[in-house]
């Protein structure tokens, strides 16, 4: 087994956002004054971190708020990856190519009422129908929260999982009827 000596390639602050202390801070700032209410913030951060690590070469990773990778040129296999004007891995360019808002769109929290609206249910029992459909499709609630209007605890579903399950439902062509992957 060969070992590779790793070194720091810099921090999130050095490469991506000089005003943020890390990835989580940048995501928080992206939401602005409205905040991340109505979204699975931890899910967004995790998915964004995974997307970044998937986009980087296999030997480079965002660990915490620091990018680490091979220390020696012989161990740096960056063929096919974006490089800067110095021939070094362009971490900022790679991260900038990831669409944070596409990730955010998959982690919006939808109540049964919102699911019913998205699925086009309009009957007086639309919410119950939506909850039953989520169960039938294998979509589990991401979180249970107290509704500020009714004071009752409600299930909230991830929008991306609802959309994926709806697209994969039986009778929808290729992939129809298979368990959805968000």
C-alpha positions in Angstrom: 0.0 0.0 0.0 1.4 3.4 -0.9 0.9 6.4 1.2 0.4 10.0 0.0 1.5 13.0 2.0 -1.3 15.5 2.1 -1.1 19.2 2.7 -3.5 22.1 3.1 -4.6 23.7 -0.2 -6.2 26.6 1.8 -9.4 27.2 3.6 -13.0 28.0 2.4 -12.2 31.6 3.4 -9.0 31.7 1.2 -10.6 30.2 -1.9 -14.4 30.7 -2.0 -15.7 33.4 0.3 -13.3 35.8 2.1 -16.1 37.1 4.3 -17.3 33.7 5.5 -15.9 31.5 8.2 -16.8 28.4 6.3 -19.3 26.6 4.0 -22.2 26.7 6.5 -21.7 30.5 6.9 -21.7 31.0 3.1 -25.0 29.0 2.8 -26.5 31.0 5.7 -25.5 34.3 3.9 -26.9 33.0 0.6 -30.3 32.9 2.2 -30.0 36.6 3.2 -32.3 38.3 5.6 -35.2 35.8 4.9 -33.2 33.0 6.5 -33.5 29.3 5.9 -36.9 28.8 7.5 -38.9 26.3 5.5 -35.7 24.5 4.4 -33.7 21.6 5.7 -30.6 23.6 6.3 -28.4 20.7 7.5 -29.5 18.7 4.5 -28.5 21.6 2.2 -25.1 22.0 3.8 -24.5 18.2 3.6 -25.6 18.0 0.0 -23.5 21.0 -1.0 -20.4 19.6 0.8 -20.9 16.2 -1.0 -21.4 18.0 -4.4 -18.1 19.9 -3.8 -16.2 16.8 -2.8 -17.7 14.9 -5.8 -16.5 17.7 -8.2 -13.0 17.8 -6.8 -10.4 15.2 -7.8 -10.5 12.0 -5.7 -7.3 13.0 -4.0 -8.6 16.4 -2.8 -11.3 17.0 -0.3 -13.1 19.7 1.7 -12.5 18.6 5.3 -14.2 20.9 7.7 -13.4 24.3 6.2 -10.1 23.3 4.8 -9.2 21.9 1.3 -6.6 19.1 1.6 -4.8 17.2 -1.1 -1.5 15.7 -2.2 1.6 17.6 -1.2 3.8 16.5 -4.0 3.4 17.1 -7.7 3.9 13.5 -8.6 0.8 12.6 -6.5 -1.4 15.3 -8.1 -3.4 13.7 -10.8 -5.6 16.7 -11.9 -5.9 15.8 -15.6 -9.4 16.9 -16.8 -9.9 19.3 -13.9 -10.1 23.1 -14.0 -6.7 24.7 -13.5 -5.8 28.3 -12.8 -3.2 30.4 -14.7 -0.4 28.9 -12.6 -1.3 25.3 -13.5 -2.7 24.7 -10.0 -6.1 23.1 -9.3 -8.7 25.9 -9.5 -10.8 25.1 -6.4 -12.9 28.3 -6.7 -13.7 27.6 -10.3 -14.7 24.1 -9.5 -16.9 25.2 -6.6 -18.4 28.0 -8.6 -19.7 25.5 -11.1 -21.9 23.9 -8.5 -25.4 25.3 -8.4 -26.2 25.9 -4.7 -29.8 26.9 -5.6 -30.5 23.7 -7.5 -29.5 21.9 -4.2 -31.6 24.3 -2.1 -34.7 23.6 -4.4 -34.5 19.9 -3.4 -34.5 20.7 0.4 -37.5 22.9 0.7 -39.8 21.6 3.4 -43.4 21.0 2.1 -46.4 20.5 4.3 -49.1 18.0 3.2 -51.0 21.1 2.0 -48.1 22.2 -0.2 -47.7 18.6 -1.5 -51.4 18.5 -2.4 -51.0 21.7 -4.3 -48.0 20.5 -6.2 -49.7 17.2 -7.1 -52.9 19.1 -8.2 -55.2 17.7 -5.6 -58.2 20.1 -5.0 -60.7 18.1 -3.0 -61.6 18.8 0.6 -59.5 15.8 1.6 -56.5 16.8 -0.5 -54.1 16.9 2.5 -55.1 13.4 3.6 -54.7 12.2 0.0 -51.3 13.7 -0.3 -50.2 12.1 3.0 -51.4 8.7 1.8 -49.7 9.2 -1.5 -46.4 10.0 0.2 -46.7 6.8 2.3 -47.5 4.7 -0.8 -44.6 6.2 -2.7 -42.2 5.6 0.3 -41.6 9.2 0.9 -41.0 9.8 4.7 -41.4 13.1 6.5 -38.1 14.8 6.8 -39.2 16.6 10.0 -42.3 17.1 12.2 -42.9 20.7 13.3 -45.6 22.7 15.0 -47.7 24.6 12.5 -47.7 28.3 13.7 -51.3 28.8 12.6 -53.0 25.7 14.0 -50.5 24.8 16.8 -50.7 21.2 15.6 -47.7 19.1 14.8 -47.4 18.5 11.0 -45.2 16.3 8.8 -43.0 18.2 6.3 -41.5 16.4 3.2 -38.4 17.3 1.2 -39.5 18.9 -2.1 -36.9 16.9 -4.1 -38.1 13.6 -2.7 -41.7 14.5 -3.5 -40.8 15.5 -7.1 -38.7 12.4 -7.6 -41.4 10.1 -6.3 -44.0 11.9 -8.5 -41.8 11.5 -11.6 -41.1 7.8 -10.8 -44.7 6.8 -10.1 -46.2 3.8 -11.8 -47.3 4.3 -15.4 -44.8 7.1 -16.1 -42.6 5.4 -18.7 -39.0 4.5 -18.1 -38.3 4.1 -14.4 -42.0 4.4 -13.5 -42.8 2.4 -10.5 -39.3 2.2 -9.2 -38.4 3.6 -5.8 -37.4 7.3 -6.3 -33.9 8.6 -5.6 -33.8 12.3 -4.7 
